[in-house]
Amino acid sequence: MTIPRIYIEKDKIEDNLIIADKDAFHKISHVLRSKKGDKLIFFDGSGTEYETIAESFSKNLCTCKIITKKTHSYNETNKFSLLLGILKKDKMESSIEKAVQLGVSEIIPLKCERTQVKINNGKEEEKKKRWEKIAIEACALSRRVYVPKIFHPLPVNEALPKIADANRKILLWEREQKRMKDILHNKIGKKNQKIVIAIGPEGGFTESEAKSFMSSGFISASLGDHILSADTAVIYALSILKYLTE
C-alpha cells in the first residue's frame, strides 16, 4: 500500500516531531481519514522527506513522530522553464498542475497583449498563492520533492531577463512551419540543460511579442499542422521535451 505524501512547511518541524495544521491537518484528518498509529510521509518542498507515525489528534492539529528523514540531492538533470500566457481560471490551473507533473522547474505567468484574464495588482499575490498550492499538490501526487518556483505575473519584457541563461529557448507560435521536435532532435543533450518553452494565452502571442522573444534568442516552432489550445500545448510540448531528454 502506498503511504500518502503531504506537504509541510519547515517551520512546522520541531526536533523529531511534525505539527500538522491547516491544509496538512485537513488532508490527514478529512481526506485520508488517518488515525493514530498510521504512517504518513511529509515533504518540505526543498528536497527532504520525513516518514512519520501519527501520534495524536486534537481539534485542528495532528502531531506526528519522525521515524526517518531522507534528504534528496537535486537530481533532475534538466531544468525546464515554462513561460505561459495567463489563461482563464480552470485552464491556467490545469496547465500548472500538468506542467509540474511533467517536471518543470519554474513557471512564469505572462501578462500578454491578448491575455483575456486581467488580474488587478492587489490580487496578484492571492493568485500566486493559489498557483503555488496547485504546484504543491501536483508534487505530492507525482512524488517530486522539490516544488517548482512560481513567479508573480510579468509582462513579456520583464520575464525575458529571468531566463537569459537558458541553453535552449523555444517560442511556440502558430505562424511557424518548423516543428519543435525537428528543431530539437539531436540538438539537446540528456543532462545539464536549461530549456525554456514560451506558450501564449488564448489568441496566442502578437507579432511584436514574438519579435521580442526572437530578439532574446528564442527559436520559433510549431507543434504540428493543427492549432492546439494553450493548455493542450503545455502537455504536448513538455512531453516532447521529456522524451528527448530522458
Secondary structure, DSSP 8 states (H G I E B T S, - for coil): ----EEE--GGGEETTEEEE-HHHHHIIIIIS---TT-EEEEE-SBSEEEEEEEEEE-SS-EEEEEEEEEE-----SEEEEEEEE---HHHHHHHHHHHHHTTEEEEEEEE-TT------GGGHHHHHHHHHHHHHHHHHHHT-SB--EE---EEHHHHGGGGTT-SEEEEE-TT--SBHHHHHTTTS-SSSEEEEEEE--TT---HHHHHHHHHTT-EEEBSSSS---HHHHHHHHHHHHHHHH-
